[in-house]
Amino acid sequence: METIFAALAAQFPPLEAAREDGLLCFGGDLRPERLLAAYSRGIFPWYEAGQPILWWSPDPRCVLPLEGFRLPARSARALRQKPFELTLDAAFGRVIRACAQARTPHGGTWLTPAMIEAYDRLHAMGFAHSIEAWRDGELTGGLYGVGFGRVFFGESMFHVVSEASRAALAGLVGLLRLRGVTLLDCQQETPHIMKMGGVLLPREAFMQRLREALAPPADAEPGVGLPSTEHVICGDAIHKVTDEQVWQPWRERYDYSLSSGAWASRS
């Protein structure tokens, strides 16, 4: 039986049809199952208010290898001298709305109200997450993205205090290592990411890494991994009609220790 995800994914053109700038197609909607189907194909939405929904698949693709992550020496020194407190999913709504304040070259923002609402829904379902950087009880920076399988798709970050976004990114890398994530997608090249170890992958190499990150582990129970039968959105998770979960949301809780500079699973 064809899955909802397969049917939605099949509505996208082949990735090779993308323009040189990465634009693949436009239209559709931002319901959770379409977003997850798109991400599973290496496709993400990015558009401004007044435009239709634009879907992208850049070639090459910017990723941040977890084993290759490095902070610039000046940032590392600053964070050692005055670290930030980090949290996971403590203020997702505030983080994404702060990211929306960043302006595009045209004076608008790509995080439209519809986009914010869509990612708020994914967060409520356990598929979108934020890392917050705090100092003296004030939110000073953070980032958010989408995570399922063994991949995290970074979306946006912000800071109002110098080095806060780098602290959040360093915290994310540590958390993803702890969770066994194998792919951190940064979508497009930026000087900020490249200075910290970002690399560019040809689209096919990225898709191979993505397929591996979404494949069920060798010891997984049947039904865990990519959808293979009819699926529905049910409550706060995505289930088979037989109630076997796939793409389980990240519900685990973690605490960050300033003394050790590392995350620990909360019992």
BELSULVEN-V753702 format. One record per pair of residues at least 12 apart in sequence whose ideal C-beta (glycine too) atoms are under 6 Angstrom apart, sorted by the first residue. I is the first residue (numbers start at 1). J is the second residue. D is the distance in Angstrom with one decimal. If there is no record, write none. Layout:
i j d
I J D
I J D
This chain:
i j d
1 229 5.5
1 230 5.2
3 227 4.3
3 231 5.4
4 33 5.6
4 231 5.1
5 37 4.5
5 227 4.8
8 34 5.1
8 37 4.0
9 37 4.5
9 41 5.1
12 43 5.9
13 25 5.4
15 57 4.8
18 57 4.8
22 56 4.7
22 57 5.9
22 58 3.5
23 56 5.9
24 55 5.0
24 57 4.8
25 55 5.2
26 52 4.4
26 54 5.0
27 52 5.7
28 53 5.7
30 118 3.8
32 121 5.6
32 122 5.8
33 233 5.9
39 146 5.7
39 153 5.6
42 57 5.6
42 207 5.5
42 210 5.5
43 55 5.2
43 57 5.2
44 56 5.8
46 110 5.6
48 108 4.5
48 110 5.7
49 108 5.9
49 112 4.9
58 188 5.7
59 203 3.8
60 200 3.9
60 201 5.7
60 202 5.5
61 201 5.1
61 206 4.0
62 186 4.4
62 188 5.6
62 189 4.5
62 198 5.4
62 200 5.8
63 185 5.7
63 201 5.8
64 184 4.6
64 186 5.3
64 198 5.0
66 173 5.7
66 176 5.9
66 177 5.5
68 197 4.0
69 173 4.7
69 196 6.0
69 197 4.8
70 196 5.9
70 197 5.0
72 195 5.8
75 163 5.5
75 166 5.0
78 163 5.2
79 163 6.0
79 167 5.7
83 258 5.6
84 133 4.1
84 135 5.6
84 164 6.0
84 167 4.3
85 134 4.3
86 133 5.9
86 171 4.1
86 256 4.2
87 132 4.7
88 254 5.3
89 129 5.5
89 130 5.8
90 132 5.3
91 132 5.1
91 139 6.0
92 123 4.7
92 130 4.3
94 139 5.9
95 130 4.2
95 142 4.1
95 144 5.2
96 116 5.7
96 119 5.8
96 144 5.3
98 158 4.6
99 156 3.9
99 158 4.8
125 236 5.1
125 249 5.9
126 249 2.4
126 250 5.8
126 251 5.3
127 146 5.8
127 148 5.6
127 249 5.5
128 146 5.2
129 147 5.7
130 142 5.7
130 144 4.2
131 143 5.5
131 168 4.5
131 171 5.1
131 172 5.0
133 164 4.3
133 167 4.7
133 168 4.6
140 160 5.6
140 161 3.8
140 164 4.1
141 158 6.0
141 159 3.5
141 164 2.6
141 165 4.5
141 168 5.6
142 168 5.0
143 157 3.6
143 168 4.9
147 250 5.4
148 247 4.5
149 213 5.5
149 214 4.1
150 181 5.1
150 182 4.7
150 213 4.4
151 183 4.3
151 213 4.0
152 176 5.7
152 181 5.6
152 184 5.3
153 185 4.6
154 186 5.1
174 262 5.9
174 263 5.7
175 263 5.1
178 263 5.4
182 213 5.0
183 209 5.2
183 213 4.3
186 198 5.9
214 226 5.8
223 244 3.9
227 246 5.4
237 249 5.7
253 266 4.1
